[in-house]
Amino acid sequence: MGEVTGFILAGGKSSRMGCDKALLEFAGRPLLRRAIELASAVAQEVKIVGDPVRHAGFGVVVTDIYPGRGPLGGIHAALTSSNTDLNLILATDLPFVAPDFLQYLVANAQASDALVTVPKINQYFEPLCAVYRKRFAEVAEGALSGGKNKVDALFAEEITRVISEEAMVLAGFDPAMFRNLNTPDDLARAQTELA
């Protein structure tokens, strides 16, 4: 793998969960720790985009330049602070993503000039498990400064390499890995599956 920086987005409000998701215990460790370990499968350095007070114990924390603007603000902060061209963005609440899939994702990004390499499952992009080139920061900056916060609205065909559900399945990956943990029920179900 060429040089890749990993960024874990841990700054969400977690309103449906009722507490900071990043710090929730899952399979014996906080979700944030698990996400860092996952990203380490492909990234030489892994940083956290989140709250420096709550998350500093886990590693280097990058803060939003445009606070309160959701995932796009986090992606922008990550890419602006990055020293590498390729950057894995991974949400803290995707514990089922396979390390092999991240390697597959990065290999696809390296084989392309696209600014973003992103999976698409059931007609929906997975922008929080994607590889972004540093130059995507300019696209994000333009949207944020114009008051727009939607990430996948920026995935114009000419700058995006889409990994289809069919391609994932053919490569041996289960699209169900993108289930995220939004509520206490989601967490309880996921814990039961691991038991």
C-alpha positions as CSV (number, residue, x, y, z in Angstrom):
1,M,0.0,0.0,0.0
2,G,1.2,3.5,-0.8
3,E,1.1,6.2,1.8
4,V,-2.5,6.7,3.2
5,T,-3.6,8.6,6.2
6,G,-6.7,7.4,8.0
7,F,-9.2,9.7,9.6
8,I,-11.9,8.5,12.0
9,L,-15.0,10.8,12.1
10,A,-16.0,10.9,15.7
11,G,-17.6,14.3,16.0
12,G,-21.3,13.5,15.4
13,K,-24.0,14.6,17.8
14,S,-25.0,10.9,18.5
15,S,-28.5,12.2,19.3
16,R,-30.3,8.9,18.6
17,M,-27.8,7.0,20.7
18,G,-28.1,9.5,23.6
19,C,-24.3,9.5,24.3
20,D,-21.0,9.9,22.5
21,K,-21.0,6.8,20.2
22,A,-17.2,6.9,19.8
23,L,-16.8,6.0,23.5
24,L,-19.3,3.2,23.6
25,E,-18.0,-0.2,24.4
26,F,-18.3,-2.8,21.6
27,A,-16.6,-6.2,21.7
28,G,-14.6,-5.2,24.7
29,R,-13.3,-1.8,23.6
30,P,-14.6,1.6,22.6
31,L,-16.0,2.0,19.1
32,L,-13.3,4.7,18.4
33,R,-10.5,2.3,19.4
34,R,-12.0,-0.4,17.1
35,A,-12.2,2.1,14.2
36,I,-8.6,3.2,14.7
37,E,-7.5,-0.4,14.6
38,L,-9.5,-1.0,11.4
39,A,-8.0,2.1,9.6
40,S,-4.5,1.0,10.7
41,A,-4.9,-2.0,8.3
42,V,-4.3,0.5,5.4
43,A,-3.0,3.7,6.9
44,Q,0.4,4.5,8.2
45,E,-1.0,7.2,10.4
46,V,-4.6,7.4,11.8
47,K,-6.0,10.7,13.2
48,I,-9.4,11.5,14.8
49,V,-11.7,14.2,13.7
50,G,-13.7,15.2,16.8
51,D,-13.6,16.8,20.2
52,P,-10.0,17.2,21.5
53,V,-11.2,17.1,25.1
54,R,-13.1,13.8,24.8
55,H,-11.0,12.0,22.2
56,A,-7.4,13.1,22.8
57,G,-6.7,10.0,24.8
58,F,-7.1,7.9,21.6
59,G,-4.6,9.8,19.4
60,V,-4.1,13.0,17.4
61,V,-7.3,15.0,17.1
62,V,-8.2,17.3,14.2
63,T,-11.0,19.8,14.8
64,D,-13.5,21.1,12.3
65,I,-12.7,24.4,10.5
66,Y,-16.5,24.7,9.8
67,P,-18.0,23.4,13.1
68,G,-21.5,22.0,13.2
69,R,-21.6,21.2,9.5
70,G,-21.8,17.4,9.8
71,P,-19.7,14.9,8.0
72,L,-18.7,17.2,5.2
73,G,-17.1,19.6,7.8
74,G,-15.2,16.6,9.2
75,I,-14.0,15.4,5.8
76,H,-12.9,18.9,4.9
77,A,-11.0,19.3,8.2
78,A,-9.3,15.9,7.7
79,L,-8.2,16.6,4.1
80,T,-7.0,20.1,5.0
81,S,-4.8,18.7,7.7
82,S,-3.5,15.7,5.7
83,N,0.0,15.3,4.4
84,T,-0.8,12.5,2.0
85,D,-2.7,12.4,-1.3
86,L,-4.9,9.4,-0.4
87,N,-7.0,9.6,2.8
88,L,-9.3,7.0,4.2
89,I,-12.4,8.5,5.9
90,L,-14.1,6.1,8.3
91,A,-17.0,6.7,10.6
92,T,-16.6,5.6,14.2
93,D,-19.9,3.6,14.1
94,L,-19.1,1.1,11.3
95,P,-17.6,-1.8,13.4
96,F,-18.4,-4.5,10.8
97,V,-16.3,-3.1,8.0
98,A,-13.6,-5.7,7.1
99,P,-9.9,-4.8,7.0
100,D,-9.7,-6.7,3.7
101,F,-12.4,-4.4,2.3
102,L,-10.4,-1.3,3.3
103,Q,-7.4,-2.8,1.4
104,Y,-9.6,-3.4,-1.6
105,L,-11.0,0.2,-1.4
106,V,-7.5,1.7,-1.2
107,A,-6.2,-0.4,-4.1
108,N,-9.2,0.8,-6.2
109,A,-8.3,4.4,-5.2
110,Q,-4.7,3.9,-6.2
111,A,-5.7,2.6,-9.6
112,S,-7.7,5.7,-10.4
113,D,-7.3,9.4,-10.7
114,A,-10.7,10.0,-9.1
115,L,-10.9,12.5,-6.2
116,V,-13.1,10.1,-4.3
117,T,-13.5,6.3,-4.4
118,V,-16.7,5.3,-2.7
119,P,-18.9,2.2,-2.2
120,K,-22.6,2.4,-3.3
121,I,-25.0,0.0,-1.7
122,N,-28.8,-0.1,-2.4
123,Q,-28.4,3.1,-4.5
124,Y,-26.8,5.0,-1.5
125,F,-23.2,6.1,-1.3
126,E,-21.2,5.2,1.8
127,P,-19.2,8.5,2.0
128,L,-18.0,7.7,5.5
129,C,-16.1,4.6,4.4
130,A,-14.4,6.0,1.3
131,V,-11.0,7.2,0.1
132,Y,-10.6,10.9,-0.8
133,R,-7.7,12.6,-2.5
134,K,-6.4,15.7,-0.7
135,R,-7.7,17.9,-3.5
136,F,-11.3,17.0,-2.6
137,A,-10.8,19.5,0.2
138,E,-11.2,22.3,-2.4
139,V,-14.6,20.8,-3.5
140,A,-15.7,20.5,0.1
141,E,-14.5,24.1,0.8
142,G,-16.6,25.4,-2.1
143,A,-19.7,23.6,-0.8
144,L,-19.2,24.6,2.9
145,S,-18.5,28.2,2.1
146,G,-21.6,28.2,0.0
147,G,-23.7,26.9,2.9
148,K,-24.1,23.4,1.5
149,N,-23.5,20.4,3.8
150,K,-24.4,17.3,1.7
151,V,-21.4,15.1,1.0
152,D,-22.8,12.8,-1.8
153,A,-24.1,15.8,-3.7
154,L,-20.4,16.5,-4.5
155,F,-19.8,13.1,-6.1
156,A,-19.9,14.3,-9.7
157,E,-19.3,11.5,-12.2
158,E,-16.0,12.9,-13.5
159,I,-14.3,13.0,-10.1
160,T,-15.8,9.8,-8.5
161,R,-14.9,6.1,-8.7
162,V,-17.9,4.1,-7.5
163,I,-17.5,0.6,-6.1
164,S,-20.9,-1.0,-6.9
165,E,-22.6,-3.5,-4.7
166,E,-22.2,-6.1,-7.5
167,A,-18.4,-5.5,-7.6
168,M,-18.2,-5.8,-3.8
169,V,-20.1,-9.1,-3.8
170,L,-18.0,-10.4,-6.7
171,A,-14.8,-9.5,-4.7
172,G,-16.2,-11.6,-1.8
173,F,-17.5,-8.8,0.5
174,D,-20.8,-8.6,2.3
175,P,-22.6,-5.3,1.8
176,A,-24.1,-5.7,5.3
177,M,-20.8,-4.6,6.7
178,F,-22.0,-1.0,6.3
179,R,-24.6,-1.3,9.0
180,N,-24.0,1.5,11.5
181,L,-24.9,1.8,15.1
182,N,-27.3,4.7,15.6
183,T,-29.5,3.6,18.5
184,P,-29.2,1.6,21.7
185,D,-31.2,-1.2,19.9
186,D,-28.7,-1.2,17.1
187,L,-25.9,-1.6,19.6
188,A,-27.7,-4.4,21.6
189,R,-28.4,-6.3,18.4
190,A,-24.8,-6.0,17.2
191,Q,-23.5,-7.1,20.6
192,T,-25.7,-10.2,20.5
193,E,-24.4,-11.1,17.0
194,L,-20.9,-11.1,18.3
195,A,-21.7,-13.2,21.4
